[in-house]
Each structure stands twice: as structure tokens, then as C-alpha cells.
Amino acid sequence: MDAMDDPKLVAALTRIETKLDHFNQIYATHLVEHDDHETRIRLLEKKVWTLPTAATLLAILAMVLPFLLV
């Protein structure tokens, strides 16, 4: 009797294969969602730091400009 002739073994291997396929699908979805999440975070960081940077440069210019005009 061959090991693959055992119906219990075949059923167990089929369940394992099904679970692995399901895990692969979930993992692939997770990778896509993770990349999307990273992109949104980077975009948000850019937006958040743009205004303070502009404000700082404007403040420095406002402090230096009177000395340059004298």
C-alpha cells in the first residue's frame, strides 16, 4: 500500500495545501496594503513639513531683510 493511497493522509495534505494557498493570498494582500500605507504616510509627512519649512524661511527672511535694506 502506497502512502498516497491513505485517504486520511490525502485529506490532511489537501487541507494543508488549502491553508497555505489562503495564507499566500492574505500575505499578497498585506504587501499591497502595506505599500499603500507607506505611500500615504510619506505624502502626509511631506504636507506636514512643507508649511513649517515655509514659515521658518519667511521668518528668517523677515529678520534679515531690514538689515539688507539699510
PASEBA-1860 file (N, C-alpha, C; in nm, 3 decimals):
! residues 70
1> MDAMDDPK> 0.085/-0.118/0.000/0.000/0.000/0.000/0.089/0.124/0.000 ~ 0.063/0.211/-0.093/0.137/0.336/-0.107/0.083/0.437/-0.006 ~ 0.169/0.527/0.039/0.129/0.627/0.138/0.020/0.719/0.083 ~ 0.022/0.747/-0.046/-0.076/0.835/-0.107/-0.211/0.767/-0.126 ~ -0.219/0.637/-0.099/-0.346/0.565/-0.108/-0.427/0.582/0.020 ~ -0.365/0.635/0.124/-0.434/0.654/0.251/-0.523/0.778/0.240 ~ -0.656/0.762/0.249/-0.746/0.877/0.232/-0.728/0.983/0.341 ~ -0.693/0.941/0.462/-0.672/1.039/0.569/-0.551/1.126/0.540
9> LVAALTRI> -0.447/1.066/0.489/-0.326/1.141/0.456/-0.353/1.238/0.340 ~ -0.424/1.191/0.239/-0.456/1.276/0.125/-0.542/1.394/0.171 ~ -0.639/1.369/0.257/-0.726/1.476/0.308/-0.645/1.577/0.390 ~ -0.554/1.526/0.473/-0.472/1.615/0.556/-0.382/1.702/0.468 ~ -0.320/1.642/0.367/-0.234/1.718/0.277/-0.314/1.821/0.198 ~ -0.435/1.786/0.160/-0.522/1.880/0.088/-0.557/1.999/0.176 ~ -0.587/1.973/0.304/-0.618/2.082/0.397/-0.496/2.173/0.416 ~ -0.379/2.114/0.428/-0.257/2.192/0.445/-0.232/2.279/0.322
17> ETKLDHFN> -0.249/2.221/0.204/-0.227/2.295/0.081/-0.328/2.411/0.069 ~ -0.452/2.385/0.107/-0.554/2.489/0.103/-0.519/2.603/0.199 ~ -0.474/2.569/0.317/-0.436/2.671/0.415/-0.316/2.752/0.366 ~ -0.220/2.686/0.303/-0.104/2.758/0.250/-0.144/2.852/0.138 ~ -0.235/2.808/0.051/-0.284/2.895/-0.057/-0.354/3.017/0.002 ~ -0.435/2.995/0.104/-0.505/3.105/0.170/-0.405/3.201/0.235 ~ -0.304/3.147/0.299/-0.201/3.231/0.361/-0.129/3.315/0.255 ~ -0.097/3.255/0.142/-0.030/3.329/0.034/-0.117/3.444/-0.016
25> QIYATHLV> -0.247/3.422/-0.028/-0.338/3.529/-0.071/-0.340/3.643/0.031 ~ -0.349/3.608/0.158/-0.353/3.710/0.263/-0.222/3.788/0.264 ~ -0.110/3.718/0.251/0.021/3.784/0.252/0.036/3.879/0.134 ~ -0.009/3.838/0.016/0.000/3.924/-0.101/-0.085/4.050/-0.082 ~ -0.203/4.033/-0.027/-0.290/4.148/0.001/-0.225/4.240/0.103 ~ -0.163/4.181/0.203/-0.096/4.261/0.307/0.017/4.345/0.247 ~ 0.092/4.287/0.154/0.202/4.362/0.092/0.150/4.483/0.016 ~ 0.040/4.466/-0.056/-0.018/4.577/-0.132/-0.068/4.684/-0.036
33> EHDDHETR> -0.137/4.643/0.070/-0.188/4.740/0.167/-0.074/4.811/0.239 ~ 0.034/4.739/0.267/0.148/4.798/0.335/0.214/4.905/0.247 ~ 0.230/4.874/0.119/0.289/4.971/0.027/0.202/5.095/0.017 ~ 0.070/5.075/0.010/-0.023/5.187/0.003/-0.014/5.272/0.130 ~ -0.004/5.206/0.243/0.007/5.274/0.372/0.135/5.358/0.377 ~ 0.246/5.301/0.333/0.373/5.373/0.332/0.364/5.496/0.242 ~ 0.300/5.482/0.127/0.286/5.594/0.035/0.205/5.706/0.098 ~ 0.095/5.670/0.164/0.012/5.773/0.228/0.087/5.841/0.341
41> IRLLEKKV> 0.164/5.767/0.419/0.240/5.828/0.528/0.344/5.925/0.473 ~ 0.416/5.886/0.370/0.518/5.974/0.312/0.455/6.102/0.255 ~ 0.339/6.089/0.191/0.271/6.206/0.139/0.227/6.298/0.252 ~ 0.175/6.240/0.359/0.133/6.319/0.474/0.252/6.390/0.538 ~ 0.365/6.321/0.549/0.484/6.383/0.607/0.530/6.501/0.522 ~ 0.523/6.487/0.391/0.561/6.598/0.302/0.472/6.718/0.326 ~ 0.341/6.693/0.333/0.247/6.803/0.354/0.267/6.867/0.490 ~ 0.292/6.788/0.591/0.306/6.841/0.726/0.430/6.928/0.737
49> WTLPTAAT> 0.539/6.889/0.673/0.664/6.964/0.688/0.679/7.078/0.589 ~ 0.593/7.087/0.490/0.603/7.196/0.392/0.570/7.330/0.456 ~ 0.461/7.338/0.531/0.419/7.464/0.592/0.518/7.515/0.697 ~ 0.566/7.432/0.791/0.665/7.484/0.887/0.795/7.529/0.820 ~ 0.835/7.459/0.716/0.957/7.499/0.646/0.938/7.635/0.580 ~ 0.826/7.654/0.515/0.798/7.783/0.452/0.789/7.893/0.557 ~ 0.726/7.866/0.669/0.714/7.966/0.775/0.850/8.003/0.832 ~ 0.937/7.905/0.849/1.071/7.930/0.901/1.152/8.016/0.804
57> LLAILAMV> 1.147/7.982/0.677/1.220/8.060/0.577/1.167/8.203/0.569 ~ 1.036/8.219/0.578/0.978/8.352/0.576/1.018/8.433/0.700 ~ 1.024/8.368/0.815/1.065/8.437/0.938/1.211/8.480/0.930 ~ 1.296/8.395/0.877/1.439/8.430/0.862/1.453/8.546/0.764 ~ 1.378/8.540/0.655/1.382/8.649/0.557/1.333/8.780/0.620 ~ 1.230/8.774/0.702/1.177/8.894/0.768/1.277/8.951/0.866 ~ 1.360/8.868/0.926/1.461/8.917/1.020/1.582/8.974/0.947 ~ 1.619/8.918/0.835/1.741/8.959/0.764/1.714/9.075/0.669
65> LPFLLV> 1.597/9.080/0.612/1.565/9.181/0.512/1.585/9.324/0.561 ~ 1.543/9.361/0.682/1.566/9.501/0.726/1.715/9.537/0.731 ~ 1.801/9.443/0.763/1.945/9.473/0.767/2.002/9.489/0.626 ~ 1.944/9.421/0.531/1.991/9.432/0.393/1.945/9.561/0.327 ~ 1.832/9.615/0.370/1.777/9.735/0.310/1.838/9.863/0.368 ~ 1.909/9.853/0.476/1.968/9.972/0.540/2.091/10.016/0.466
END
